[in-house]
């Protein structure tokens, strides 16, 4: 009897990915995060990281982590509800709540886990979620786990949200939740949260925003999208990450006291997975210190963004509809994006191609992530390389 190959389908799928230019080649870093990296043993200019403010290797952050390890060890070795909650966790949550201007905060192991924990704790099979069609994968997965009815509305379109709500007003749902990303990570556009809030308020629906790419970027001193729109006290739930502008790792949910108290009782990643590690928490507290003391890094981030984006447009590149430090260089087909990224790397610039399924087919791109850590010389070096490769591949 011949033995069947149970994973032949995986081999076939991997081969298909390679042939279509959709196979992701994961490169290896050999240095701290920063404007320049050592990647696959090469020194390259970094346009890939979400390290918006350059905090990932900030000396105050590393020193805070070192001191915390000396005082408390490395890991909590337990879930938060049993023996894993340290005073550091509570201090970070108090500091985040104050920084965001909300009543309370809860921290989890990642922004992904924050969405997985929050959404199913708020809605279930008898409920409905109105979700932007381009919301992040973690929101999509959290919605699926909730088993609520998921109704998508057109991207950043409040009028379509109104239409979808009106068409389903007689469906008899128990509770309703509107969810949107704050800054959309692939296109760099910002949700019209002010208009979405008006709709949520009109219908008395819960409103949740994932501010992963807005915290440390939008608002006064990086306080996020709610501050950007002046909606303090009006958005019920803000989910964020500590792995991007904060430069560490972890997730946070901020908002009303009752909602945060409920998540401490029902958010499954909080209840069933160990707490954030000691050095991570300490470094995050140091990040809040830095952001509260000065807007310098946030201001520099936006100065760099304006310069880079203006120069790229002047060269003739299509940068999509971004209004944030995320700058997509729209190329269309995945093989071209892969080739463009490979040539950039050969010329000393690290900027990865992004294609399906992260973005729709035919909308492959190079995504440039601006940072306060970039100097003007760095930006000019990157612009020159993009121009060279763009002309070589007949993109511009």
C-alpha positions as CSV (number, residue, x, y, z in Angstrom):
1,X,0.0,0.0,0.0
2,X,1.4,3.4,-1.0
3,X,1.8,6.0,1.6
4,X,-0.1,9.2,1.0
5,X,1.6,12.6,1.4
6,X,-0.5,14.4,3.9
7,X,1.2,17.7,3.3
8,X,1.6,17.6,-0.5
9,X,-1.0,20.4,-0.7
10,X,1.3,22.6,1.4
11,X,4.3,22.0,-0.9
12,X,2.0,22.8,-3.9
13,X,0.8,26.0,-2.3
14,X,4.3,27.2,-1.5
15,X,5.4,26.5,-5.0
16,X,2.5,28.5,-6.3
17,X,3.3,31.4,-4.0
18,X,6.9,31.4,-5.3
19,X,5.8,31.3,-9.0
20,X,3.3,34.2,-8.5
21,X,5.8,36.4,-6.7
22,X,3.8,36.3,-3.5
23,X,6.2,34.2,-1.4
24,X,7.5,36.4,1.5
25,X,11.2,36.2,2.0
26,X,11.8,36.9,5.7
27,X,15.0,38.7,6.3
28,X,17.1,38.6,9.5
29,X,18.2,41.6,11.5
30,X,21.6,41.6,13.2
31,X,21.4,45.0,14.9
32,X,19.1,47.1,17.1
33,X,16.2,48.9,15.4
34,X,17.1,52.3,14.1
35,X,17.5,54.4,10.9
36,X,20.1,52.0,9.7
37,X,20.1,48.2,10.2
38,X,22.3,45.2,9.7
39,X,20.1,42.9,7.6
40,X,21.3,39.6,6.3
41,X,24.8,40.8,7.1
42,X,24.4,44.0,5.1
43,X,24.2,47.6,6.4
44,X,21.0,49.1,4.9
45,X,18.9,52.2,5.4
46,X,15.7,51.2,7.2
47,X,12.3,52.1,5.7
48,X,10.5,49.0,7.1
49,X,10.0,49.3,10.8
50,X,7.1,50.7,12.7
51,X,9.6,52.5,15.0
52,X,8.0,55.9,14.3
53,X,9.7,57.8,17.1
54,X,13.0,55.9,17.2
55,X,12.3,54.6,20.7
56,X,13.1,51.0,20.1
57,X,16.7,51.5,21.1
58,X,16.4,54.7,23.1
59,X,18.9,54.7,26.0
60,X,16.3,55.7,28.5
61,X,14.2,52.7,27.4
62,X,17.0,50.2,27.6
63,X,18.1,51.6,31.0
64,X,14.6,51.3,32.4
65,X,14.3,47.7,31.2
66,X,17.7,46.9,32.8
67,X,16.8,48.4,36.1
68,X,13.5,46.6,36.2
69,X,15.1,43.2,35.5
70,X,17.5,43.8,38.4
71,X,14.6,44.6,40.7
72,X,11.9,42.2,39.5
73,X,13.5,39.5,37.3
74,X,12.5,38.9,33.7
75,X,9.0,37.3,33.5
76,X,5.9,37.3,35.7
77,X,5.5,33.5,35.2
78,X,1.7,33.6,35.6
79,X,-1.5,35.0,34.2
80,X,-2.6,38.4,35.5
81,X,-5.5,37.0,37.5
82,X,-3.5,34.4,39.4
83,X,0.0,35.7,40.3
84,X,1.2,37.7,37.3
85,X,0.1,41.2,38.1
86,X,3.0,43.4,39.3
87,X,3.0,46.9,40.5
88,X,4.7,47.8,37.2
89,X,1.7,46.6,35.3
90,X,-0.7,48.8,37.3
91,X,1.7,51.8,37.0
92,X,1.8,51.4,33.2
93,X,-2.0,51.2,33.1
94,X,-2.4,54.3,35.2
95,X,0.1,56.2,33.1
96,X,-1.5,55.2,29.8
97,X,-5.0,56.2,31.0
98,X,-3.6,59.6,32.0
99,X,-1.7,60.0,28.7
100,X,-4.8,59.1,26.7
101,X,-7.2,61.2,28.8
102,X,-9.5,58.3,29.7
103,X,-10.8,56.7,32.9
104,X,-8.9,53.4,32.8
105,X,-6.6,51.1,30.8
106,X,-5.7,47.4,30.7
107,X,-2.6,46.0,29.1
108,X,-2.2,42.7,27.2
109,X,0.6,40.8,25.5
110,X,0.1,42.5,22.1
111,X,-2.2,44.7,20.1
112,X,-3.4,41.6,18.3
113,X,-4.4,40.0,21.6
114,X,-6.1,43.3,22.7
115,X,-8.5,43.0,19.8
116,X,-9.0,39.2,20.2
117,X,-9.8,39.8,23.9
118,X,-11.9,42.9,23.6
119,X,-14.4,42.2,20.8
120,X,-15.7,38.8,22.0
121,X,-16.1,40.3,25.5
122,X,-18.4,43.0,24.2
123,X,-20.6,41.2,21.6
124,X,-21.8,37.7,20.9
125,X,-24.1,35.6,18.6
126,X,-27.1,37.8,19.2
127,X,-25.3,41.0,18.3
128,X,-24.0,42.9,15.3
129,X,-20.6,44.5,14.3
130,X,-20.3,47.2,11.7
131,X,-16.8,47.0,10.5
132,X,-14.8,49.0,7.9
133,X,-14.0,46.7,5.0
134,X,-10.2,47.4,5.4
135,X,-9.9,46.8,9.1
136,X,-6.8,45.0,10.4
137,X,-6.6,41.2,10.5
138,X,-6.7,41.3,14.3
139,X,-10.1,43.0,14.2
140,X,-11.3,40.6,11.6
141,X,-10.3,37.6,13.8
142,X,-11.7,39.2,16.9
143,X,-15.0,39.7,15.1
144,X,-15.1,36.1,14.0
145,X,-14.3,34.8,17.5
146,X,-17.3,36.8,18.9
147,X,-19.7,35.0,16.6
148,X,-21.6,38.2,16.2
149,X,-23.1,39.1,12.8
150,X,-20.4,41.0,10.8
151,X,-21.6,43.7,8.4
152,X,-18.9,45.5,6.5
153,X,-19.2,49.1,5.2
154,X,-17.2,50.8,2.4
155,X,-13.8,52.0,3.5
156,X,-13.9,55.3,5.4
157,X,-17.4,55.9,4.2
158,X,-19.8,57.2,6.9
159,X,-22.6,57.4,4.3
160,X,-22.3,53.7,3.5
161,X,-22.2,53.0,7.3
162,X,-25.5,54.8,7.6
163,X,-26.9,52.7,4.7
164,X,-25.8,49.4,6.2
165,X,-27.3,50.3,9.6
166,X,-30.6,51.4,8.0
167,X,-30.9,48.2,6.0
168,X,-30.5,46.1,9.1
169,X,-32.4,48.2,11.6
170,X,-35.2,45.6,11.9
171,X,-33.0,42.6,12.3
172,X,-33.5,42.4,16.1
173,X,-29.9,42.5,17.2
174,X,-29.3,42.7,20.9
175,X,-26.2,45.0,20.9
176,X,-24.4,46.9,18.2
177,X,-20.7,47.7,17.9
178,X,-19.0,49.9,15.3
179,X,-15.3,49.2,14.8
180,X,-12.7,51.0,12.7
181,X,-9.0,51.3,12.5
182,X,-7.8,54.8,13.3
183,X,-4.9,54.8,10.8
184,X,-5.1,52.2,8.1
185,X,-1.7,50.5,8.0
186,X,-1.4,49.7,4.3
187,X,-2.7,52.9,2.9
188,X,-1.8,55.4,5.6
189,X,-5.2,57.1,5.5
190,X,-7.1,58.2,8.7
191,X,-10.6,57.1,9.6
192,X,-13.3,59.9,9.7
193,X,-13.8,59.2,13.3
194,X,-15.7,62.4,14.0
195,X,-18.4,61.5,11.5
196,X,-18.5,57.8,12.6
197,X,-18.9,59.0,16.2
198,X,-22.0,61.1,15.2
199,X,-23.6,57.9,13.7
200,X,-22.7,55.8,16.8
201,X,-24.1,58.5,19.1
202,X,-27.3,58.9,17.1
203,X,-28.0,55.1,17.4
204,X,-26.5,54.6,20.8
205,X,-24.1,52.0,19.5
206,X,-20.8,51.1,21.1
207,X,-17.8,52.7,19.2
208,X,-14.4,51.1,19.1
209,X,-11.2,52.4,17.3
210,X,-8.0,50.5,16.9
211,X,-5.3,53.3,17.2
212,X,-2.3,51.1,16.6
213,X,-0.7,53.4,14.0
214,X,-2.1,56.6,15.6
215,X,-0.7,56.4,19.1
216,X,2.6,58.3,19.2
217,X,1.8,59.7,15.8
218,X,-1.6,61.6,15.8
219,X,-2.8,64.1,18.3
220,X,-0.9,66.4,20.7
221,X,2.4,64.8,21.5
222,X,1.2,61.5,20.0
223,X,-1.9,61.0,22.1
224,X,-3.8,59.4,19.2
225,X,-6.8,59.7,17.0
226,X,-9.3,60.6,19.7
227,X,-7.1,63.6,20.7
228,X,-6.7,64.4,17.0
229,X,-10.4,64.8,16.6
230,X,-11.1,66.2,20.0
231,X,-13.4,63.3,20.9
232,X,-12.3,62.7,24.5
233,X,-15.0,60.9,26.5
234,X,-17.0,60.1,23.4
235,X,-15.3,57.0,22.0
236,X,-16.1,54.0,24.2
237,X,-13.0,51.8,23.5
238,X,-9.6,52.6,22.2
239,X,-7.3,49.6,21.4
240,X,-3.6,50.3,20.8
241,X,-0.2,48.7,20.6
242,X,3.0,49.3,22.4
243,X,5.1,47.8,19.6
244,X,5.1,50.6,17.1
245,X,5.6,54.3,18.2
246,X,6.3,53.1,21.8
247,X,9.1,50.9,20.5
248,X,8.5,47.8,22.7
249,X,5.7,45.2,22.6
250,X,2.3,44.8,24.2
251,X,-1.3,45.9,23.7
252,X,-3.5,48.3,25.6
253,X,-7.2,49.0,25.8
254,X,-8.3,52.3,27.2
255,X,-11.7,53.9,27.8
256,X,-14.5,53.8,30.2
257,X,-13.9,52.4,33.7
258,X,-16.8,49.9,33.4
259,X,-15.6,48.5,30.1
260,X,-12.0,48.0,31.4
261,X,-13.3,46.4,34.5
262,X,-15.4,44.0,32.4
263,X,-12.3,43.1,30.3
264,X,-10.4,42.2,33.4
265,X,-13.2,39.6,34.0
266,X,-13.8,38.4,30.4
267,X,-10.9,39.1,28.0
268,X,-9.5,35.7,27.3
269,X,-5.9,36.6,26.5
270,X,-5.8,38.5,29.8
271,X,-7.2,35.6,31.7
272,X,-5.4,32.7,30.0
273,X,-2.0,34.0,28.9
274,X,0.9,35.3,30.9
275,X,1.3,39.0,31.5
276,X,3.7,41.3,29.7
277,X,7.3,40.8,30.8
278,X,9.0,43.0,33.3
279,X,11.5,44.8,30.9
280,X,8.7,45.4,28.4
281,X,6.5,47.1,31.0
282,X,9.3,49.2,32.4
283,X,10.4,50.3,28.9
284,X,6.8,51.3,28.1
285,X,6.6,53.4,31.2
286,X,9.8,55.2,30.1
287,X,8.2,55.8,26.6
288,X,5.2,57.5,28.3
289,X,7.7,59.7,30.2
290,X,9.5,60.7,27.0
291,X,6.2,61.5,25.2
292,X,4.8,63.5,28.1
293,X,8.0,65.6,28.5
294,X,8.2,66.9,24.9
295,X,6.6,66.8,21.4
296,X,10.1,66.9,19.8
297,X,10.1,63.4,18.4
298,X,6.5,63.6,17.1
299,X,7.2,66.9,15.5
300,X,10.4,65.5,13.8
301,X,8.4,62.5,12.5
302,X,5.9,64.7,10.8
303,X,8.7,67.0,9.3
304,X,10.4,63.9,7.9
305,X,7.1,62.6,6.5
306,X,6.2,65.9,4.7
307,X,9.7,66.1,3.1
308,X,9.8,62.5,2.0
309,X,6.3,62.4,0.6
310,X,6.6,65.7,-1.3
311,X,9.9,64.6,-2.9
312,X,8.5,61.2,-3.8
313,X,5.5,62.8,-5.5
314,X,7.8,65.2,-7.3
315,X,9.7,62.2,-8.7
316,X,6.4,60.9,-10.1
317,X,5.7,58.0,-7.7
318,X,2.1,57.2,-6.8
319,X,1.9,57.4,-3.0
320,X,-1.8,56.6,-2.8
321,X,-4.0,58.5,-0.3
322,X,-1.8,58.5,2.7
323,X,-2.0,61.4,5.1
324,X,0.3,59.9,7.7
325,X,4.0,58.8,8.0
326,X,3.0,55.5,6.2
327,X,3.8,56.1,2.6
328,X,2.7,53.3,0.1
329,X,4.6,53.3,-3.2
330,X,1.9,51.9,-5.4
331,X,3.2,49.4,-8.0
332,X,0.3,47.2,-8.9
333,X,1.5,43.7,-9.5
334,X,3.3,41.6,-6.9
335,X,6.2,40.4,-9.1
336,X,7.1,44.1,-9.8
337,X,6.9,45.0,-6.2
338,X,9.1,42.0,-5.2
339,X,11.7,43.0,-7.9
340,X,11.6,46.6,-6.8
341,X,12.2,45.6,-3.2
342,X,15.1,43.3,-4.2
343,X,16.8,46.1,-6.2
344,X,16.4,48.6,-3.4
345,X,18.0,46.1,-1.0
346,X,20.9,45.6,-3.4
347,X,21.3,49.4,-3.4
348,X,21.3,49.5,0.4
349,X,17.7,50.4,1.2
350,X,15.5,48.1,3.2
351,X,11.8,48.5,2.1
352,X,9.7,45.3,1.8
353,X,7.2,44.5,-0.9
354,X,3.6,44.0,0.3
355,X,1.2,42.0,-1.8
356,X,-1.8,39.7,-1.6
357,X,-3.3,38.6,0.9
358,X,-2.1,41.6,3.0
359,X,-3.4,43.9,0.2
360,X,-5.8,43.1,-2.6
361,X,-4.5,41.6,-5.8
362,X,-3.3,44.2,-8.3
363,X,-2.5,46.7,-5.5
364,X,1.0,45.5,-4.5
365,X,3.3,48.2,-3.1
366,X,6.5,49.1,-1.3
367,X,5.4,50.5,2.1
368,X,7.8,53.2,3.4
369,X,7.6,53.8,7.2
370,X,9.0,57.2,8.1
371,X,10.7,57.7,11.5
372,X,11.9,60.5,13.7
373,X,15.3,58.6,13.7
374,X,15.9,59.4,10.0
375,X,18.2,62.4,9.3
376,X,17.7,64.6,6.2
377,X,20.8,62.9,4.8
378,X,19.1,59.5,5.3
379,X,15.9,60.6,3.5
380,X,17.9,62.0,0.6
381,X,19.8,58.8,0.3
382,X,16.6,56.8,0.2
383,X,15.0,59.2,-2.3
384,X,18.0,58.9,-4.6
385,X,17.8,55.1,-4.5
386,X,14.0,55.1,-5.1
387,X,14.6,57.3,-8.1
388,X,17.3,55.1,-9.5
389,X,15.4,51.9,-9.2
390,X,12.1,53.5,-10.3
391,X,13.7,54.7,-13.6
392,X,15.5,51.4,-14.0
393,X,12.2,49.5,-13.8
394,X,10.1,52.0,-15.8
395,X,7.9,52.9,-12.8
396,X,8.7,56.6,-13.2
